[in-house]
Amino acid sequence: MASPPRRILITGATGFVGRHLIPVLARAFPGAALLTPTFDLTNSHEASAAIREASPETCIHLAAISTPAMAALDEELAWRVNLHG
């Protein structure tokens, strides 16, 4: 059996799902650090640096452009965030 993660990085922690997931994770993994750094997910150097600094054992990627209407406003950005991020 694997040991529970001690460092969990969460992107999109302030979004709809993130706001609900954080308390659940805190209860499920009371000894874990829930890491929610702010960085530009579309900037690979910035994202790599943030992940390297956080040194997570687990990553939950929730950052997204989640509505079709918002994605239609900037399709390229939606692809960069939702797929490549």
C-alpha positions in Angstrom: 0.0 0.0 0.0 1.4 3.4 -1.0 1.9 6.1 1.6 -0.4 9.2 1.4 1.1 12.2 -0.4 2.7 14.8 1.8 2.8 17.6 -0.9 -0.1 18.1 -3.2 0.0 20.8 -5.9 -3.4 22.0 -7.1 -3.8 24.3 -10.1 -7.1 26.1 -10.3 -7.6 25.9 -6.5 -9.6 29.1 -6.5 -12.0 28.0 -9.2 -15.4 26.2 -8.7 -14.1 22.7 -8.3 -11.0 23.8 -6.4 -12.9 25.6 -3.7 -14.8 22.4 -3.0 -11.9 20.0 -3.4 -9.5 21.8 -1.0 -11.5 21.0 2.2 -12.0 17.4 1.1 -8.3 17.0 0.5 -7.5 18.6 3.9 -9.8 16.1 5.6 -8.5 13.1 3.6 -4.8 14.0 4.0 -4.5 16.0 7.2 -0.7 15.8 7.2 -0.3 17.0 3.6 0.7 20.4 2.5 -1.8 21.7 -0.1 0.2 23.8 -2.4 -1.6 26.4 -4.5 1.1 28.5 -6.1 0.1 31.3 -8.5 1.8 31.1 -11.9 1.1 31.5 -15.6 0.1 28.0 -16.7 0.7 28.9 -20.3 4.3 29.9 -19.7 6.2 26.6 -19.6 9.3 28.2 -17.9 7.2 29.8 -15.2 5.1 26.6 -14.7 8.3 24.4 -14.5 9.9 26.7 -12.0 6.7 26.8 -9.8 6.4 23.0 -9.9 10.1 22.6 -9.2 9.9 24.9 -6.2 6.8 23.3 -4.9 8.3 19.8 -5.3 4.9 18.0 -5.1 4.4 14.3 -4.9 1.0 14.7 -6.5 -0.5 17.2 -8.8 -4.2 17.9 -9.4 -4.8 20.0 -12.5 -8.1 21.9 -12.2 -7.1 25.2 -14.0 -9.2 25.5 -17.1 -11.3 27.7 -19.3 -14.5 25.7 -18.5 -17.3 27.3 -20.4 -17.7 27.0 -24.2 -18.6 30.7 -24.4 -15.3 31.8 -22.7 -13.3 29.3 -24.8 -14.9 30.7 -28.0 -13.6 34.2 -27.1 -10.0 33.0 -27.3 -9.8 29.5 -28.7 -6.0 29.5 -28.7 -5.8 30.4 -25.1 -8.4 27.7 -24.2 -6.2 25.1 -25.9 -3.1 26.3 -24.2 -4.7 26.3 -20.8 -6.9 23.2 -21.0 -4.7 20.9 -23.0 -1.1 22.1 -22.9 -1.3 23.5 -19.4 
